[in-house]
Amino acid sequence: MPASSRRNLYLIAGVLAVVGLVAFLVILDSVRESDGLSAIDRPVQGWLEGMRSPALTGVMAVLAMVFGPVAMPVIILVTTLWWGFAARHAWRPLLLAGGMIVGVAIVQILAPVIGRERPPIDAMLLDVDHTPSFPSGHVMGATDFLLIVTFLVFSRRQNPVSAVVAFVVAAALVTAIAACRVYLGYHWPTDVLASISLSLIVFGSVIAVDTWRTVRVGPPAALE
């Protein structure tokens, strides 16, 4: 591709990483100081709790299971192995796996250090969870997976409309999963927003690494 297109990819990667880092630091500061953005926690959680119904709870429980700590690793493993064999190359499957591992490591390091308590136990609709609340591992894992897969698949296609549609669908699923964790009573809204912010950093890093590894620059005739 032209050098300008590669620069644009690096620019997008940098903007995503910076926006994600700044957003995370702002959210973290508001949580530690119990001011700023953390003011939305109880009102938003109360609003979502007011929407509870047996049918909606069933849908949210399925979302939590599919993108939870048991099913999600299986989905990632199957996707990685199938992709590698079907495409007959290892780069994109390994990049997906690497991005997911980095995301898990970030949550495992930050959550105990920050040590935020979850919402009250009586608000939890499924099993009781006493692990730290901030950031949300469910939301970060799902967001990393959806954004990275969407980029790695649709960045290889020439149709920009399909890429836009795919990212809109991914964003809608991320929103649903984030709302699910708050609805079920396991996270505060700022927990899930922090996870999405961290995922933007991971996503930007994946774009940068993939661009460095795979993008060739030159005139169209030289790239054919």
C-alpha positions as CSV (number, residue, x, y, z in Angstrom):
1,M,0.0,0.0,0.0
2,P,1.1,3.6,-0.3
3,A,3.3,5.0,2.5
4,S,0.5,7.4,3.4
5,S,-1.9,4.5,4.1
6,R,0.7,2.9,6.4
7,R,1.2,6.2,8.2
8,N,-2.6,6.4,8.7
9,L,-2.6,2.9,10.3
10,Y,0.1,3.9,12.7
11,L,-1.8,7.2,13.4
12,I,-5.0,5.3,14.2
13,A,-3.0,2.9,16.4
14,G,-1.4,5.7,18.3
15,V,-4.7,7.6,18.8
16,L,-6.5,4.5,20.1
17,A,-3.7,3.8,22.5
18,V,-3.5,7.4,23.8
19,V,-7.3,7.8,24.1
20,G,-7.5,4.5,25.9
21,L,-4.7,5.4,28.3
22,V,-6.0,8.9,29.1
23,A,-9.5,7.6,29.6
24,F,-8.3,4.8,31.9
25,L,-6.3,7.2,34.0
26,V,-9.2,9.6,34.3
27,I,-11.6,6.8,35.3
28,L,-9.0,5.4,37.8
29,D,-8.6,8.8,39.4
30,S,-12.3,9.3,39.7
31,V,-12.7,5.9,41.3
32,R,-9.9,6.5,43.8
33,E,-11.2,9.9,44.7
34,S,-14.9,8.9,44.6
35,D,-15.7,11.9,42.5
36,G,-15.9,12.8,38.8
37,L,-17.0,10.0,36.6
38,S,-17.7,7.7,39.5
39,A,-20.8,9.7,40.2
40,I,-22.6,7.7,37.5
41,D,-22.0,4.4,39.2
42,R,-25.0,4.1,41.5
43,P,-27.6,5.9,39.3
44,V,-26.7,3.8,36.2
45,Q,-26.7,0.6,38.2
46,G,-30.0,1.5,39.8
47,W,-31.5,2.2,36.4
48,L,-30.3,-1.1,35.0
49,E,-31.6,-3.0,38.1
50,G,-34.9,-1.3,37.5
51,M,-35.1,-3.0,34.1
52,R,-34.7,-6.5,35.5
53,S,-37.1,-9.2,34.3
54,P,-36.9,-13.0,34.0
55,A,-36.5,-12.9,30.2
56,L,-33.9,-10.1,30.2
57,T,-32.0,-11.8,33.0
58,G,-31.9,-15.0,31.0
59,V,-30.4,-13.2,28.0
60,M,-27.8,-11.5,30.2
61,A,-26.9,-14.8,31.9
62,V,-26.2,-16.3,28.4
63,L,-24.0,-13.3,27.5
64,A,-22.1,-13.7,30.7
65,M,-21.6,-17.4,30.1
66,V,-20.4,-17.1,26.5
67,F,-17.9,-14.3,27.3
68,G,-17.0,-15.7,30.7
69,P,-13.8,-17.2,32.1
70,V,-14.8,-20.8,31.1
71,A,-16.3,-20.4,27.6
72,M,-14.1,-17.5,26.4
73,P,-10.7,-19.4,26.5
74,V,-12.3,-22.3,24.7
75,I,-13.7,-19.9,22.0
76,I,-10.2,-18.3,21.6
77,L,-8.4,-21.6,21.4
78,V,-10.9,-23.0,18.8
79,T,-10.8,-19.8,16.8
80,T,-7.0,-19.7,16.9
81,L,-6.5,-23.3,15.8
82,W,-9.2,-23.3,13.2
83,W,-7.9,-20.0,11.7
84,G,-4.4,-21.2,11.5
85,F,-5.3,-24.4,9.7
86,A,-7.9,-22.8,7.4
87,A,-5.7,-19.8,6.4
88,R,-2.5,-21.9,6.4
89,H,-0.6,-19.2,8.2
90,A,0.2,-18.4,11.8
91,W,0.5,-14.7,12.0
92,R,-3.1,-13.5,12.6
93,P,-4.1,-16.4,14.9
94,L,-0.9,-15.8,17.0
95,L,-1.5,-12.1,17.0
96,L,-5.1,-12.7,18.3
97,A,-3.8,-15.1,21.0
98,G,-1.1,-12.6,22.0
99,G,-3.5,-9.7,22.3
100,M,-5.8,-11.8,24.4
101,I,-3.0,-13.0,26.7
102,V,-1.8,-9.4,27.2
103,G,-5.4,-8.3,28.1
104,V,-5.7,-11.1,30.7
105,A,-2.3,-10.2,32.2
106,I,-3.3,-6.5,32.5
107,V,-6.5,-7.4,34.4
108,Q,-4.7,-9.9,36.6
109,I,-2.1,-7.3,37.6
110,L,-4.3,-4.3,38.0
111,A,-7.4,-5.7,39.8
112,P,-5.6,-6.9,43.0
113,V,-3.5,-3.7,43.1
114,I,-6.5,-1.4,42.8
115,G,-8.6,-3.7,45.0
116,R,-12.0,-2.1,44.4
117,E,-15.0,-3.9,46.0
118,R,-17.8,-5.1,43.9
119,P,-21.4,-4.0,44.3
120,P,-23.3,-5.5,47.3
121,I,-23.7,-9.3,47.2
122,D,-27.5,-9.0,47.3
123,A,-27.3,-7.2,44.0
124,M,-25.7,-10.2,42.3
125,L,-28.1,-12.4,40.3
126,L,-25.9,-15.4,39.7
127,D,-23.0,-16.8,41.8
128,V,-21.4,-14.7,44.5
129,D,-18.1,-13.2,43.5
130,H,-15.7,-11.7,46.0
131,T,-12.8,-10.9,43.6
132,P,-11.7,-7.3,42.9
133,S,-14.1,-5.4,40.7
134,F,-11.9,-2.9,38.7
135,P,-11.3,-3.5,35.8
136,S,-13.8,-6.1,34.5
137,G,-12.1,-9.2,33.1
138,H,-15.3,-10.2,31.3
139,V,-15.6,-7.0,29.5
140,M,-11.9,-6.6,28.6
141,G,-11.7,-10.1,27.3
142,A,-14.8,-9.8,25.1
143,T,-13.7,-6.3,23.9
144,D,-10.2,-7.5,23.0
145,F,-11.6,-10.5,21.2
146,L,-14.2,-8.7,19.2
147,L,-12.1,-5.7,18.2
148,I,-8.9,-7.7,17.3
149,V,-10.8,-10.3,15.3
150,T,-12.8,-7.7,13.4
151,F,-9.6,-5.8,12.5
152,L,-7.6,-8.8,11.5
153,V,-10.4,-10.1,9.3
154,F,-11.7,-6.9,7.7
155,S,-8.4,-5.1,7.3
156,R,-7.5,-7.7,4.6
157,R,-10.6,-6.9,2.6
158,Q,-11.1,-4.1,0.0
159,N,-14.7,-3.3,0.9
160,P,-14.8,-0.4,3.5
161,V,-18.5,-0.8,4.0
162,S,-18.2,-4.3,5.3
163,A,-15.5,-3.2,7.7
164,V,-17.7,-0.3,9.0
165,V,-20.6,-2.7,9.5
166,A,-18.4,-5.2,11.2
167,F,-17.1,-2.7,13.7
168,V,-20.6,-1.3,14.4
169,V,-21.7,-4.9,15.2
170,A,-18.6,-5.4,17.4
171,A,-19.3,-2.1,19.2
172,A,-22.9,-3.1,19.8
173,L,-21.8,-6.5,21.3
174,V,-19.2,-4.7,23.5
175,T,-21.9,-2.4,24.8
176,A,-24.3,-5.3,25.5
177,I,-21.6,-7.2,27.4
178,A,-20.7,-4.1,29.4
179,A,-24.3,-3.5,30.3
180,C,-24.7,-7.2,31.1
181,R,-22.0,-7.1,33.9
182,V,-23.6,-4.1,35.5
183,Y,-27.2,-5.4,35.1
184,L,-26.2,-8.7,36.8
185,G,-24.8,-6.8,39.7
186,Y,-21.1,-7.8,39.4
187,H,-19.5,-4.5,38.3
188,W,-19.9,-0.7,38.6
189,P,-20.3,1.2,35.3
190,T,-16.8,2.7,35.7
191,D,-15.4,-0.8,36.0
192,V,-16.6,-1.7,32.5
193,L,-15.6,1.7,31.1
194,A,-12.1,1.2,32.4
195,S,-11.9,-2.2,30.7
196,I,-13.0,-0.8,27.4
197,S,-10.3,1.9,27.8
198,L,-7.6,-0.6,28.4
199,S,-8.8,-2.7,25.4
200,L,-8.3,0.4,23.2
201,I,-4.6,0.3,24.3
202,V,-4.3,-3.4,23.4
203,F,-6.2,-2.9,20.2
204,G,-4.0,0.1,19.1
205,S,-0.9,-2.0,19.9
206,V,-2.2,-4.9,17.8
207,I,-2.8,-2.6,14.8
208,A,0.7,-1.1,15.2
209,V,2.4,-4.6,15.4
210,D,0.4,-6.0,12.5
211,T,1.2,-2.9,10.4
212,W,4.9,-3.2,11.1
213,R,4.9,-7.0,10.4
214,T,2.6,-7.2,7.3
215,V,2.3,-3.9,5.4
216,R,4.5,-3.4,2.4
217,V,5.0,0.1,1.0
218,G,5.5,0.8,-2.7
219,P,3.7,1.8,-6.0
220,P,0.8,-0.4,-7.0
221,A,2.8,-2.2,-9.7
222,A,5.5,-3.2,-7.3
223,L,3.0,-4.7,-4.9
224,E,1.3,-6.9,-7.4
